[in-house]
Structure formats: structure tokens, C-alpha cells
Amino acid sequence: MIGVLVSGTGTNLQALLDARLPVTAVASNTAGVQALQRAERASVPAAVFPEKDYADRAERDEAMADWLDAHGVELVVCAGYMQLLSRGFLGRFPCLNVHPSLLPAFPGLDAVGQALEAGAKETGVTVHFLDEGVDTGPVIAQEPVAIEAGDTVESLHERLHAVEHRLLPEAVSLYLAGAISSRP
């Protein structure tokens, strides 16, 4: 019942799989990424939807939504998916996203780099509903992570990933249990 959208290594996908959540399909915009290998090892159907194969993003998203629907998906979780989703896609599924900052601070790409550049004392992890904006949807859960002296993008990402890998499955579990409204 969960479709997971991925673009990279898939560590958050792995966290969902390790939590034994009902992941029934994995879709990516990028072929050959490690996340697709994780799906294959878990015997979860996976497909790639590169935007270049479609007239535009809306057409790609419609094809991806049709494929997810055919695999019984009722909830979409963006776990390192580095693309915006069209209004049509968002209208078909409730969608959750995990982001490496305490939104509304540091939305968009390179949130960790943004936090370090700004000299912030803390950042964190946010799980939120997706809307048509860039990391603007209603927040479901947040957890702060201190920025330590000497942190690099890599060292901070490592600590953030540990929180993501716990917080995302918890939020998805709450959603599946009906403790979070299906639409923001």
C-alpha cells in the first residue's frame, strides 16, 4: 500500500523496509541508483520514470501515478526523491516527505549546506505532507539536531540520517494507524 519515490542511495527506503512497513512499489526518476537495488533485494516491484522520456513533468507524473496505482499504492512516501511532483500526482495520493532541516528553515536543495553556511546552531529533520510548494506542506513531525563545531556537510548528514531513519518510519506508522489526517 506504500509507494516510495527515490532518487539516490535509498537509505530511507531501507529504513521503511526494515520497519516492515507495507512497501508495495518503488519508483525512481533515475536509473541505476542504489535504491532500486534495495527494492530488488526486498522483492519490491520497481520502475524508473526519467522525465526525458515524457513530454513534460505532468505526463511523467501521470505515468508514474498510474503505475503506482496498478501496484495498490494508497500512500506515497518521498524518501530522497529530488523532483517536484505535479498537481495531478498530488491530487491522486496523500504524499509524505522527509527533509533534512527544521522547516520552514532551509527548504529545497542542499538544506544541510544552507544550515552550515548560515551559521545555524541547530537544524533537524522534518516529515511533512507534500503540497505544490518546495517543502511548504503541513508538518507531521520534527526533531532538532545540534550543529557541532567543526561539522562538515558529511558529518552533519550522518547524524541527520540517523534521525531520518527513525522519524520517517514512525510518522508513516502513525499515518497508517489513522493518527494523522490523510489530507492536510
C-alpha positions as CSV (number, residue, x, y, z in Angstrom):
1,M,0.0,0.0,0.0
2,I,3.0,2.3,0.3
3,G,4.8,3.6,-2.8
4,V,8.2,5.0,-2.2
5,L,9.8,7.6,-4.6
6,V,13.6,7.6,-4.6
7,S,16.4,9.3,-6.5
8,G,19.6,8.0,-4.8
9,T,21.0,5.6,-2.3
10,G,17.7,4.7,-0.7
11,T,18.7,4.6,3.0
12,N,15.3,6.0,4.0
13,L,13.7,3.3,1.8
14,Q,15.7,0.8,3.7
15,A,14.5,2.2,7.0
16,L,10.9,1.8,5.8
17,L,11.7,-1.8,4.7
18,D,13.5,-2.6,8.0
19,A,10.5,-1.3,9.9
20,R,8.4,-3.9,8.0
21,L,6.1,-1.3,6.6
22,P,3.9,-2.4,3.6
23,V,6.0,-1.1,0.8
24,T,4.4,-2.4,-2.4
25,A,6.2,-0.3,-5.1
26,V,9.3,1.8,-5.6
27,A,9.6,4.4,-8.3
28,S,12.6,6.5,-9.3
29,N,13.4,9.3,-11.7
30,T,17.0,8.0,-12.1
31,A,18.1,4.6,-13.5
32,G,20.8,2.6,-11.8
33,V,20.6,4.1,-8.3
34,Q,21.3,2.0,-5.3
35,A,17.7,2.5,-4.0
36,L,16.5,0.3,-6.9
37,Q,18.9,-2.4,-5.9
38,R,17.4,-2.2,-2.3
39,A,13.9,-2.7,-3.8
40,E,15.1,-5.7,-5.8
41,R,16.7,-7.3,-2.8
42,A,13.4,-6.9,-0.9
43,S,11.4,-8.3,-3.9
44,V,9.5,-5.0,-4.2
45,P,8.5,-4.0,-7.8
46,A,10.4,-1.0,-9.0
47,A,10.3,1.2,-12.1
48,V,12.2,4.2,-13.5
49,F,10.4,7.2,-14.9
50,P,13.0,9.6,-16.3
51,E,11.5,13.0,-17.2
52,K,13.3,13.0,-20.5
53,D,11.1,10.1,-21.7
54,Y,8.0,12.2,-21.4
55,A,6.7,15.4,-22.9
56,D,6.8,17.1,-19.5
57,R,6.8,16.6,-15.8
58,A,3.0,16.3,-15.7
59,E,3.0,13.5,-18.3
60,R,5.7,11.7,-16.4
61,D,3.9,12.0,-13.1
62,E,0.7,10.7,-14.6
63,A,2.5,7.6,-15.9
64,M,4.2,7.1,-12.5
65,A,0.9,7.6,-10.7
66,D,-0.8,5.0,-13.0
67,W,2.0,2.5,-12.3
68,L,1.8,3.1,-8.5
69,D,-2.0,2.8,-8.6
70,A,-1.7,-0.5,-10.5
71,H,0.5,-1.8,-7.6
72,G,-2.1,-1.0,-5.0
73,V,-0.4,2.2,-3.6
74,E,-2.5,4.3,-1.3
75,L,0.2,6.4,0.3
76,V,3.3,7.8,-1.4
77,V,6.5,8.5,0.6
78,C,9.2,10.6,-0.9
79,A,12.4,9.3,0.5
80,G,15.2,11.2,-1.1
81,Y,13.2,11.9,-4.2
82,M,14.7,15.0,-5.7
83,Q,11.9,16.1,-8.0
84,L,8.8,18.3,-7.5
85,L,5.5,16.5,-8.1
86,S,2.8,17.9,-10.3
87,R,-0.6,18.9,-9.0
88,G,-2.2,16.0,-10.8
89,F,0.0,13.5,-8.9
90,L,-0.5,15.2,-5.6
91,G,-4.3,15.0,-6.2
92,R,-4.2,11.2,-6.5
93,F,-2.3,10.2,-3.4
94,P,-1.5,11.6,0.0
95,C,2.2,12.2,-0.1
96,L,4.7,12.4,2.8
97,N,8.3,13.7,2.5
98,V,11.3,13.7,4.8
99,H,13.6,16.8,4.7
100,P,16.9,17.4,6.5
101,S,16.0,20.7,8.3
102,L,13.5,22.1,10.7
103,L,11.1,23.5,8.2
104,P,10.4,26.2,7.3
105,A,14.1,26.8,7.7
106,F,16.3,25.8,4.8
107,P,13.8,24.4,2.3
108,G,14.8,23.0,-1.1
109,L,18.1,21.5,-2.2
110,D,21.2,21.4,-0.1
111,A,19.4,22.1,3.2
112,V,22.5,20.9,5.2
113,G,24.8,23.2,3.3
114,Q,22.4,26.1,3.8
115,A,22.3,25.5,7.5
116,L,26.1,25.4,7.8
117,E,26.5,28.5,5.5
118,A,24.1,30.4,7.7
119,G,26.0,29.5,10.9
120,A,22.9,27.9,12.5
121,K,23.3,26.3,15.9
122,E,20.9,23.6,15.0
123,T,19.0,22.0,12.2
124,G,17.0,18.8,12.2
125,V,14.6,16.5,10.4
126,T,11.0,17.3,9.3
127,V,8.5,14.8,8.0
128,H,5.7,16.7,6.2
129,F,2.8,16.4,3.8
130,L,3.7,17.4,0.2
131,D,1.9,20.3,-1.5
132,E,2.8,22.2,-4.7
133,G,5.4,24.3,-3.0
134,V,9.0,23.5,-2.1
135,D,8.9,21.9,1.4
136,T,5.9,24.0,2.3
137,G,3.4,21.3,3.3
138,P,2.0,20.8,6.8
139,V,4.5,19.4,9.3
140,I,3.8,15.9,10.8
141,A,6.9,15.5,12.9
142,Q,10.2,17.3,13.6
143,E,13.3,16.6,15.6
144,P,16.2,19.0,16.1
145,V,19.8,18.0,15.6
146,A,22.6,20.2,17.0
147,I,25.3,21.6,14.7
148,E,28.6,20.9,16.3
149,A,31.8,22.9,16.0
150,G,33.8,21.5,13.0
151,D,30.7,19.9,11.4
152,T,31.0,19.2,7.7
153,V,28.2,18.5,5.3
154,E,29.1,14.8,5.6
155,S,29.3,14.7,9.4
156,L,26.0,16.5,9.8
157,H,24.3,14.4,7.2
158,E,25.4,11.3,9.1
159,R,23.7,12.5,12.3
160,L,20.6,13.7,10.3
161,H,20.3,10.3,8.6
162,A,20.1,8.5,11.9
163,V,17.2,10.7,12.9
164,E,15.5,10.4,9.5
165,H,15.8,6.6,9.6
166,R,13.8,6.6,12.9
167,L,11.4,9.5,12.4
168,L,10.2,8.7,8.9
169,P,9.0,5.1,9.7
170,E,7.4,6.4,12.9
171,A,5.5,9.1,11.0
172,V,4.4,6.6,8.3
173,S,3.3,4.2,11.0
174,L,1.2,6.9,12.7
175,Y,-0.4,7.7,9.3
176,L,-1.2,4.1,8.6
177,A,-2.7,3.8,12.1
178,G,-5.1,6.7,11.4
179,A,-3.4,9.0,13.9
180,I,-2.6,11.6,11.2
181,S,-5.2,13.0,8.8
182,S,-4.9,11.7,5.3
183,R,-5.1,15.1,3.7
184,P,-3.5,18.3,5.1
